[in-house]
């Protein structure tokens, strides 16, 4: 249980950071919020990959990570857009 939580935090941090790197330009987003978006994207991406039957691999599951990254990019874009609307 603790290992799964730590794993989700680590994968979430990586996925969130990669999402910010993929998006061009500067995003006004804190590290904590990036981490939260990444963790949520990692968890939802894992669930989607499992539902599609893409989790039965031995080694690195690239499809699952691509789904997680796509969700993190969408999540970062949505959070940045919502924060921009709130400040204007």
C-alpha positions in Angstrom: 0.0 0.0 0.0 2.7 2.5 1.0 4.8 1.4 -2.0 1.9 2.1 -4.4 1.4 5.6 -2.9 5.1 6.4 -3.2 5.1 5.0 -6.7 2.1 7.1 -7.7 3.8 10.2 -6.3 7.1 9.5 -8.2 5.3 8.6 -11.5 3.0 11.6 -11.0 5.9 14.0 -10.5 7.6 12.7 -13.6 4.4 12.7 -15.7 3.5 16.2 -14.5 7.0 17.6 -15.3 7.0 16.0 -18.7 3.6 17.5 -19.4 4.9 20.9 -18.7 7.9 20.3 -20.9 5.7 19.2 -23.8 3.5 22.3 -23.6 5.2 25.3 -25.4 5.6 28.5 -23.5 5.6 29.3 -19.8 2.9 27.9 -17.5 2.1 29.8 -14.3 1.8 26.6 -12.2 3.4 25.7 -8.9 5.4 22.6 -8.4 2.7 21.3 -5.9 -0.1 21.8 -8.4 2.0 20.1 -11.2 2.5 17.2 -8.8 -1.2 16.9 -8.1 -2.1 17.0 -11.8 0.6 14.4 -12.6 -0.6 12.1 -9.8 -4.3 12.3 -10.9 -3.3 11.8 -14.6 -1.1 8.8 -13.6 -3.9 7.2 -11.6 -6.6 7.8 -14.3 -4.2 6.8 -17.1 -3.5 3.5 -15.3 -7.2 2.8 -14.9 -7.8 3.5 -18.6 -4.9 1.3 -19.6 -6.2 -1.5 -17.4 -9.7 -1.1 -18.8 -8.3 -1.4 -22.3 -6.3 -4.4 -21.4 -2.9 -2.7 -22.0 -1.4 -3.6 -18.6 -0.4 -7.2 -19.3 3.2 -6.5 -20.3 6.6 -7.5 -18.9 8.8 -4.5 -18.6 7.9 -0.9 -19.2 4.4 -0.3 -20.3 4.8 2.5 -22.9 1.1 2.6 -23.8 0.1 3.3 -20.2 2.7 6.0 -19.8 1.6 7.7 -23.1 -2.0 7.7 -21.9 -0.8 9.2 -18.5 1.3 11.8 -20.3 -1.6 12.8 -22.6 -3.9 13.2 -19.6 -1.3 15.2 -17.7 -0.9 17.6 -20.7 -4.7 18.0 -20.9 -4.8 18.5 -17.1 -2.0 21.1 -17.1 -3.6 23.0 -19.9 -7.0 23.0 -18.1 -5.6 24.1 -14.8 -3.5 26.9 -16.4 -6.6 28.1 -18.4 -8.8 28.0 -15.3 -6.2 30.0 -13.2 -5.9 32.5 -16.0 -9.6 33.1 -16.2 -9.8 33.5 -12.4 -7.1 36.2 -12.3 -8.6 38.3 -15.2 
